[in-house]
Every structure is written in structure tokens, then in C-alpha cells.
Amino acid sequence: MVAAMSTAPDLAGANDALGRVDAVIATAAARLAERGGPDAAQVLAYDLAHAASAAATGRAMLDYGNHGETEARLTCAFVADVIHDLAMRLVGREELWGVKAVELADAAPFVSAFRDPAFLADLAESAGPRHLDDDMELVQDTFRAFADNVVAPHAEHVHRTNGDVPESIISGLAEVGAFGLSVPAEYGGFSEGGDREYLAMVIATEELSRASLGIGGSLITRPEILTRALVKGGTEAQKQHWLPQLASAEVMAAVAVTEPDFGSDVAGLKVTATPADGADGRPGYVINGVKTWCTFAARADVLMLLARTDPDRAAGHRGLSLFVVPKPRGEGHGFAFTQDTTAGAVGRTGKMEGRPIDTIGYRGMHSYEVALEDWWVPADHLVGEDGGLNRGFYLQMEGFENGRLQTAARAVGVMQAAYETALAYAKDRTVFGSPVLGYELTRVKLGRMAALVQAGRQFSYRVATLMANGGGALEASMVKAYVCKAAEWVTREAMQIHGGFGYAEEYAVSRLFVDARVLSIFEGADETLCLKVIARRLAR
């Protein structure tokens, strides 16, 4: 067994070290601007965005470190990791950054102390408390109990069989108020505004994702995105109609934004919504085109669909509108619907077909390519009605910024599960006459996991507070970029600690590994967030 490390934490040193990191980032951001910005220097922009995101995470950990000895030790370990990562990005690219790696030399003693294997090994079983108040502890306890008792028993079966989300999970989440966390109280939800709303969502999402990303943590994301759009830009009548149904899960939503030729490049979308009266004479729109990566589209009762209402493609994102598109519930492995002629546009029969996209992980909710042909929706299903025409991009982004924070919380939940299962296995498994946990290499891996998980959690909490106060758009992208990449390392090493059993499907850690891989892809691909959002803001 590795001896305990007596090195005392040094928060002042951590703060000073982060100051040096901030200086390097500021210099590199100026360099990026000189070189023409992120599109002209993509490698610099990408690395700079991740370095800045790690530094922002470190700042969140500094506050956490003030709570006590364990918290301070985790903070120092994480900050040392941030500096090490930045140094590795700099070496060999000093001219590109306009910075020499030697400029971090003054932080070397701090890094040496808190990347020392003995120090990290001593953190293997020290994940640290969350420091939530009583109300938020109740939220955590409620959703952890639900996740353990209702979600977890189904997680492996659904993943291995590529099954559907059990209806008992959906109805159970509705009963505990999961779908109403962001719905204002006056519309049947539980949101009273303020910091609590976003923080409760983050906590609930983490706990559900700890049990299962596919049938737990992701279930509340899509209703959340549509809720945000409606609260921001819906008419009063739309809010009165849709929000209570979303809060109760009477209506479950899917999001239809991405198209086969346009992923994160939303401005280029081709799916059209053209004015057309219905068979009963009501004004409305017919929707034509193909959406892809539409998760949960079969089970959903409505699609939150972004379509082009300005036929001039040159209008870009300014020519898009957001619709709530009702549909029947379908089978999890594909669906095809036609509209009743009483609901369709005159002389046309609406069609909607969903082709499932098989994936290596993130199973249960299923993703689809959805083809729509003359699918008619009433004009009052345009979010904001006349006031929302060609404003869909901005309303969609209102939900997507929150979706990025929620995805970071999902990543934290997956990492927490991976850390817990790796630690439990390391305690129980004996190799060469000793428990796996007794080996330095295992303990160092677990110590780094503990620091990464807590850092991601604390930054998520900070971003929740920022967003509740009307800010946090940049930080939501940062926390998503950093934590989702960290989840890949944590789940990989958790699998590695399991050895051959980690590669066996009978162990949950293999599910966590493949689930984690999607996190840097959806809700804003990592490269797009880094180049188009984070680096662009830094280079201003």
C-alpha cells in the first residue's frame, strides 16, 4: 500500500499558478487575433479554448478549496494538472502561441508538489463533499434515490438490447417533478426563478446520469430545451398550452435541428416551412425536408423543429423559425406516419418517417433521421407566432446554451459512476497477491479521477449560478468542452482498472466508456464550441 502523502495544500500557490496560466492565455489570445482569428489558426484556437476552459474550471475549484483540507488538496491537484496540460500544449508551439513554455517555470515547484505520485495516490479515496445547502441536498437525495431504485435496474438491459426507455421511468420522473424544474410555477412547474432553478437542474441531471446516460440523465434535456425557448419567446397562449403539459410529461419533446448536410452549421439549414392553409381553412405551414440525429423522436409527442421560413438562403440564421410539431408516438426502431386529411393542407397528405441510427452507446432514447413531406402545422405552433417569425435561431440558442450546461452535468454523472465502480473493483480485486487498490499506479489514476470529477461538478455549479443571473453563455460552452473531454479519460481509465473484465459487456464500466464518447459530439461538437464560441470570444 502506498504511504500517505503529508504535503500540505497551498491555495495561495494555486491562485498564483492560475494567474500565470491566465497571463499565458491572454498573450495567446492576442496572438490569435493577430493571426486572423480562429478560422485562420484553428489549432491554436482549439488548444487555447481548452486551456482557457481548464483555467476557468480551476478558478471554480479555488472557491471549493476554501471549505477544508480535503477540498484544498483536490484543488491543488487539479490546478497542477491544468498547468501540466498547458505546458504540453505549448512545447514545440511556442512561436505559434507567442509564449515560451519557460514562462510557466515559476509554477514548477507547485506542479512538482501536487503532481507528485504519492500526493495523488493519497487522494484515491477522497472524492470530497459537494457542499450543497439543505434544499439542494434534498434535490440530490431525491434524484439519487430515484436513479438507484428505478433507473439503474433497467440500465444494463436497455443498453445491451438497444431497448426503449421504460415508461415507468418517464412516469416516475414526472411524479418527482423532473420535467417541471425549469417550468415557471404559474404554468404548473417548480421554478421560482433565481439561482435555485439552474442548480437544481444540474444536480438532478448528474444523479440521473450516474445511473444511466441513455435512460436517465438525457430524459429531461429535450423538454428543458423546448421549455427555455417557450419561456423566452412564446406567446402567453403558447405558454399556457404547452408548459403545463411539458411539466407533467403529458407531452414529451424531441429536438429536430441538425440536418444531414448541416451539423453545427445551423445557418445553412434547408428544411422549409411554407405558409399553407389547412383543410379546415386555418392558417399554417407545411414542412418539407430531412432532419437527422433527432434523439427520442419516436416516443416524443412533439418535435421542436427549426425550419427555414425565409426562402432566401442568403438570410442564413436570420431566416429560421422554431415550430412545435405534434406527432403520434412511434416504435423505438423506426416509424412512419401520414396525416389525417382533416389536419393536412388542402390537396396534400402529410408524411413523416423516422429511420433509426444505430449507435455504439447512448442507447434507449434512440436517434433518428426524420423525413417530413408536406407535414402541416397550425400557424399558432410557430413559437412566438408572428413575433417569432425568422427568430427561431435565437430562441433555439436560448435552450441550447442551457443544454450545454446540462450536458456537462451529464458528463459529471458518468464520471462519478466510473470513479465509483473503479474504486469498488480496485478494493475487491486481488492481483499478484495484493488488492488492485494497493498499487501506486491504480491509486494515482483514482486520485486524478477524484480531482477531475469534483472540478467538473464545481464548475457546473458556478455556471448554473451565472446563467440564473442572466450570464454564463461563454462559461456554458467552456464547462461543456472541458468536462466532456475529461469524461473520456475518466471512463477509459476506469475500464483499464477493471482489466479484461472492463472489456466485457457484463460489467457496467464498458457502458460508461461508450456512453462518454458521445458527450463531446452532441449539444455542440467540441471543435465547433472551441473555434466558433470560446476562441472567438477570447480573440476579441
N, C-alpha and C positions, 0 to 999 in steps of 0.2 A: 504494500500500500504506500502511495506517495505521501510524504510528510507534509503537514500543513505549512503554508507559507505565512510568515509573520509580517511581511511588508505592509506598512500602514497605508491606507488610501491617501491620496493627495489631490483634493478637489481644486485647490488653487493652481496646482501644476496642470491639472486637466483643463482648467479655464485658460491658462496661459498657452497651452499647446493648441487649443482650438483657435485662439487668437492668431497664432502663426498660420494655421490652416486657412482661416478667413482671409489673411493677407495674401496668401498664395492664390486663392480663388479670385480675389479682386483683381490681382495683376493679370491672371489668365483670362478673366472676363474682358478686360480692356484689350488684351491681345486678340481675343476672338472678334471683338468689334473691329479692330484694325484689319483683320484678315477677311472681312466681309460678312461676318456673322455665321450662324450655324449651317446654313446651306453651303457656304463656301469652304468651311473647315469642319466637316462632320465628325471626324474622330476626336478632335479637340473638344468640340461641343458636347459630344456624348460623355466623354470621360469627365469633363468639367461638371456636367449636370449631376453625374453620380457622386462626384466628390462633394459638391455643394449639398446634395441631399443627405449624404452621410454626416456632414458637419452640422446641418440643421437637426438631425437626429441626436447628435452629440449634445447640442445645446439643451434639448429636452431632457436628456439624461442628467445634465448638471443640476437641474432643479430636483430631480428624483434623488440624486446622491446626497442631498442635504437631510434626508429622512433618517439616516442611520448608517452603521458600519457596513452591513451587507450591501445596502444600496450604493454606498460610496465606492465599494470595491467593484461592483458591477459597472459603475460609471467609469472608473479609471480603466478597467479592462476594455470597455467599448471605445473610449476615446483613443487609447493606444492602438486599437485596431483600425480606427479611422485614419490615423496618421500613417500607419504602415501601408494601408491601401493607397493613400495619396502618393506616398513615396514610390510605390511600384508603378503607378501611372506616370510619374514624372521621369523615372530613369530611362534614358535614351530618347526622351522627347522634350528635353529642357528648352531647346530653341523654339519648338512649336508652342510651348506654354509661355515662353518669355520668362521662365523661372528656373533656377538651378535647384536641384534636389538638396544641395548643401544648405539652402535657406531653411530647411527643416531640422538642421543639425542640432540647434539648441534644444529641440524637443527629444533628442535621442536618449538622454538619461530617463526621462519619463517613460518613453516607449520601452526601453530595456527593462525597467522595473515592472511594468504592468503587462508586458507580453512574455515575461519570464514563465516557462512551463510550470514551475512549482506554484506560482501565483494563480495561473489559470486553472490548474488542476484542483486547487482548493475551492474553486467556485462550482465544481461539478454538480454539487447537490444544493446549490444556493441560488435558486431562481428569483428569490426576492418577492416581497408582498407588492400588491398593486397600489395601496394607499387610496382607496375609494371611501367616500363618506357613507353613512348608513343607508341612504336611499339607493345609491348606486351599488352597494354591496347586496341589497335586496334584489336589484335587477340581475346582478351576476348570479346570485344563488338560484333565482327563479329559472333563468335560462340554462344554467348548468344542469340543474335537476331535470329539466325537460330534455336537454340534449342527451344526458346519460340514460334516462329512463325510456325515452320514446324514440329519439333519432338513432342513437348508437346501435340498438339491437337490429336495425334494418340496414346499417351502412354497408357491411361487407356483402350481404346478399344482393343488394341492388347493384353494387359495383361489379361483382363477379358475373351477374346475369344480364347486365345492362338493362335493369328493370326500371320501372317508373317510381316516382315519389309516392309513397303510400298516402292515401287520403287521410289516414289517421294523423299524420304529421301536419298536414295542412290545416285540418280542423283543430288540432291541438294548439298549433301556433296562433290560430285566430283566437282561441279561448284565453291564451295568456297575453293577448294584446300585441303580438309581434308585428302585425301588419298595420297597426294604428300608431306606432311610435312617433311618426312624423306627421300624422294627420291631426290638424288642429282640433281641440276639444269640441269646438262648436260644430264640427262636422262628423262627430262620432268617434274621434280618435283620442289619443292620450297626450298629445303635445300641448304644452302650455308655453312654448317658446323658450328662449334663453339657452344657457349652456347645457341644461339637462337633456334637451331633446337629442342633440347630436351625440353626446356622450353615451346616453342610454342605447342608441342605435349601435355605436361602436362596440360596447360591452356585449350586447345581445348577439351581434354578428360573430364576435370572437368565440363565444361559448358554443354557438351552434356549429361553427366551422370546426371547432375542436373535435366534435363528434363526426361530422361529415361535411365536406365542402359541397358535394353534389346534391344532397337531400336535406341539408341543414342550413348552412351559412348563406347559401345563394338564394334561398326562397324569398327572403324579404327584400332583396335588392331591386328587383324589377318593379314591384308595387311602389317601392320607395322612390325610384326614378320618375315614375309617372306622377306620383303624389307631388313631388317637388315642382314639376312642370305645371301641374294644375294650380297649385297654390300660388306660383309666381305669375302665371299668365292666363289662367282660366277665368271664364265669366262666373258670376255668382251662381247662376243656374247650373253651370257645369260642376262647380264645387259641390253644390247641394246634391247633385245627382250622383257623381262618381266617387267622391271621397268617402262617404259612409260605406259604400259597397267595397271599396278597397280596404278599409279598416277592418271590416268583418270577414274578408275573404270570400264574400259573395261573388265578387269579381276578382279573378286573378289575371295578372298582366304579363305580357312578354314585350320585349323591345325589338322593333324592326327598323334598324338604321343602316347597318352595313350592307353593301351590295357586292356582287361577285367581282366587279372591276374597281370598286372603291371601298377600301377598308377604312383607315383613319382619315382619308381624304374626303371628308363629308361634303365639301363644296362641290364635288363633281357628281353627286348623286343623279341617277337617271329616272328612277321610279316617278311616275307622274300622277298627279291628282287633277282631273279636269272637271270643270263645272258641268253638271248634268242633272236635270230634274228626275226624281224618282217616278215610279209607276203611279203613285198617288198624287203626283204633282208637287211634292215637296222639293225644295232646292237641295242640292247635294253635290257630291263629287264621285267620279269613277276613278279607281286606282288601277294602274297598269304597271307591271314590271316585276322584277325579282329581287328579293332580299335574301341575305344569307347570314349564317351564324345567329339565327334567331332562336335563342335559348328559351325552352319551355313553351314553344309556340303551339304544340298540340294540346296540352292541358289548359292553356290560357283561354280566358273568355274574351279578352280584348288584346289587340296589338297596339302598342304606342308606336306609330309609324310616321317616319319623316319622309315627305314626298315633295317633289318639285311642283309648285303651283305657278311659277313664272316660267313660261316656255323658253325664255331667253336663257340659254345655258351660261351665257356670259355673266348673268346675275350672281352666279356662284352660290355661296351660302345665304345670300340675301333673297334668294328666290325660293326658299324652302318653307314648308308649313308642317305643323305637327297635328296628327289626327289620332283620335281614339277609335279604333276599328273593331267593332264587335265581330265575333266568330263563334261557331259551335265548338264544343270540346271534342278533341280527336284522340285517336290512338297514339300511344307513345312511339310507335315505329312507322309513322307515316300517316298522312291524312289527305283527303280530297273532298271539297265541299262545293256545292253550287247554291246560289242564292235563289230563294223563292221569288217568283216573278213579281209578287206584290211588294218586295223590298228592293228589287233591282231597278236599274234605269230603264226607261222605255226602250223597247226593241233590243235589249241586251240581257244576257244571262251571266251573272257574275260567277266567277270560278276562283277558287283558292286551293292550291295544292302544296303540301309540305313534304319534302324529301329529307329523311333523317341523315345526318352527317355523323358517322361513327367516329368515336374519339378514344384515345388511349386511357383517358381518365375523365374526371369531372362528369361522371355518369349519373343518371337518374332523372335529371331535368331534360336531357336531350337537346341537341341543337339541330336546326333545320335550314334548308334552302326553301324559301316560301315564294311561290309564283302566284301573282294576282293578275287576273284578267277581267276587266270591267267590274271590279268589286265595288259596289256602291255604298257610300256612307252619307248620312244626312249632313247638311251644312253645319248643324249645331254640334257636330262631332269634331269640327276644326277647333283646336284648343285656342280659346280667345275669340272665336268666331271672326267677324270682320277685323277686329283689332289684332288678331293673331295671324292674319294673312301675311305670308312671307317673313314671319318672325320665328319660325319653328326651330331654326338652328340655335337661337339664343335661349329659347325655352328648354330645348333638349340639353344644352350645356348646363343649365341650372341643375338638372338631375344628374348629369354625368360627373360634374365636379364632386358631388356627394358620393356618387358611385365609386370614384377613385378612393376616397377615404374608406368607404365600406370594403373595397377590395383589399386595402391594407389591413383592415381588421380581420378579414377572412384569412389573409396570409399569416397573421399573428396566431390565429386559432389553429391553423395547420401546423405551424412551427411548434406551438405549445404541445400539441398531440405528439409530434415527432420526438420532441425532447423527453416527454414523459415516458413514452414507450421505449425509447433507447435507454433511459436511465433504469427503468424497471428490468429490462432484459440484461443490462450490464451487471446488475446486482445478482440476478438469478443464475446466469450462465457461467460455468467454470471452464477455463481453457488452460492447459498446461499446469493444472493443479491450483490455479488461483482464479477468483472471480474476475470477469472481464473488467469490472469497475476498479479493480486493483491496479490496473496498468496505467502508467503515466499518459500514454497517447490517448487512451479512451477518456481519461478524466480531463485532459486538455480540450478535447473535442466538446465534451459536455459543458465545460466551463465557458467556452466561446458560445455555444448554443444558448446558454442561460443569459449571457450578456446581450446577444442579438435579439432574443425573444423579448426581453424586458425593454430594450431600446425601441424596438418597433411598437410595442404597446404604449410606451410613454409618449412617443411622438404622435401616435394616433390620438391619444387623449388631448394633446396640445392642439392638434389641427382641429379636432372637434370643437374646442373652445373658440378658436379663431373663426371657424365657419359660423358658429352660433352668433358671433358678433359682427357678421357681415363681411369677414375677410377670409383668408386661408385658401384662396384659389390656387396660388402657386404652391403652397405647402401641401395641398391635397395631392398634387402631381408628384411632389418630392417624396412624400411618405409612401405613395404607391410605388414609385420607381425603386426606392431603396429596399423596402420591406419585401417586395415580391421577389427580388433577386436574392435577398438573404434567405428566403424560404427554400429556394432551390438548394443552397448549400446545406442548410439545416436538415432537410429531409434526406438528402443524399448521404450525409454522414450518419444519420440515424439508421438508415438502411445498412450502411457499411458496418456499423457496430453490431448489427444482427448477423453479420457474416453471410453464409449461404442461405440461412433462413430469411434474411431480408429480401432475397430474390424470389422467395416462394410466395405464391399468392395467398397461402393460408395465414400469413402474418399481415396485419393491418398496415405496417410501415411501407409496404410496397404500394398500397393505395395512396398513402400520403405523398409518396415520391412522385407518382404520375399526376396526382391532382395539383401539386405545387407547380408543375411545369406550365400550366395554363395561366397562372397569375400574372406573369409578365407580358402576356399576349392580349387578354381581353380587358375591357374597360379602359382602352387606350394602350396601344402597344408601347413597349418600353422605349424603343427608338423614337417613336413619334413624340411621346411625352418629353423625352430628353432634348430632342432637337427643336421641336416646334413650340414647346411651352417653357421648360425650365431654362435651357441655354439662351433662348431668345430673350427672356426676361433679364437674365444675368448680363447679357451683352449690350443692354440699352445704355 
